[in-house]
């Protein structure tokens, strides 16, 4: 699937050959045609590839584990409405300080989510 980088809009799809390779001539021709019609460069596009069954299953299983471990993992936050946006990652479980109040995290702190663990190594 070829998508515009700026908007993420899907523009066209090229199916793999029977041997699993990308039909280069077909892909290049379609990309050139879209660039010509839209006044864009090939660098304005990105390619998305569908993950194979076992890869997708492993990714979804890990995502489920992360969600169960900490629920709200990431959220968008408007830092300045006119200039920027940020994505923040939760490193602690929901309501981690409910029982103890605000305390510094310690090594192997059970309140830290699996996704947040690397942030606590720094």
C-alpha positions, 0 to 999 in steps of 0.5 A: 500500500502506497500512502502519502507521508504527510496525510497518511492517505492510502493512494494505491496498492500493489500486490506481491508476485506469486513468489512474494516479491514486489513487482517493481515495474508495476509499482514504479509506474503507478508511483510515477503516474500518481506523482505526475497527476498530483504534482508530487515527488516519490519521496512524498510517499511511504510504503505500508506492508501487511504483517504476516500472520505470526508476526501480527499475532505476536504484536497483538499479544504483546500489545494486549499484555501492555494494555493489561499491565498499565491500561493507559499507555500513551496519550496525546497532550496539547503543549501549546495549541498553536505550535506543538503536540506531544505524545506522553507515555505512562510509565506507572500503572493506573492509580500507582500512588493511591496506596502510598502517595507520591514516592520516588520509583525504586529499582524493580518497582512493581508499579512500573509498567513493562513499557515504562521500564526502559524510561526508569533505567535512565 
